[in-house]
Amino acid sequence: MTHLGLFSVIGPDAEKFLQGQISCDMRDISNGFSRLASHNNVKGSMISLSRVIPAEGGFWLRTNRQILSNALTALNKYMMFSKADGKDISDTVVGLGIQGSDAASALAALGNELPAEADQFVTLDGGVLVKVAGERYELWLEQAQAEAALEQLLKSGSLTGSESWLLSEIQQGIPSLTPDTLETFIPQMTNLQAFEGVSFRKGCYTGQEIITRLQHRGKLKRPMFRLSVQADTAPAAGTVLATAARASVGNVVCSAPSGDGEYQLLAVMLKDVFDDASQSLHLETQEGPQLERLDLPYTLDPELFEAKR
């Protein structure tokens, strides 16, 4: 998974510090679950999106490499007041994504205990194994162990590139942020609450007031949906979506090739437009390639789309 990297947050105050900064409940990690989480600005918009993984003495945060430096810098601004230290470890810890119907048996051949359900993890010597949505696992290991694991895994599987993993993430409705979409979305716009990536039961964290207000008092007009399109190149993050009547109804979050010139993508867009199948959706302009609506593998809470009193 060369498109992903890791930075560590290590120290006696690591959990307390992250609990006050990112959107997930860090207590879930102590209970055996890895969580997606956003770090937000004071207006509730996402500065970064990571998967939080346990590590010796603290935590690893798995993040898109394109935004990792910005993500670490943003957290380090506040970390100086805590007994914790943030460091980019992408050059020493390697991520392998294992997916498919034989993923579990391939990993079992390594002699590893396997997590039982999505988002559960088991710690390994030099790393951690996380079960993620679908028949998929993320295996993060120090480089020497990762090379040995890959050699063993290739006896029963084949090696693909990061685009294959990104496609599987899109098929599971899991967002990824890039430099073009930083500070563009609040967490619920990327459906992060569907993965318990946003906690409404823990205390304060940066941007929490805006995020909680939408959940309990507001109405979400632009959630994230899955689409496909025939195109010459991958739709770039931030690309506008249009209808015949409106020049802008949403924006691409991420995309990946799915074969034969087709791309699947996630986009934050107006819910009423997505729900109205009579309105054709187009990429970039009203004359651009037509998009096909696809289902998400999970259901969003209908109360999010209702006006509260």
Disulfide bonds with the S-S distance in Angstrom:
none
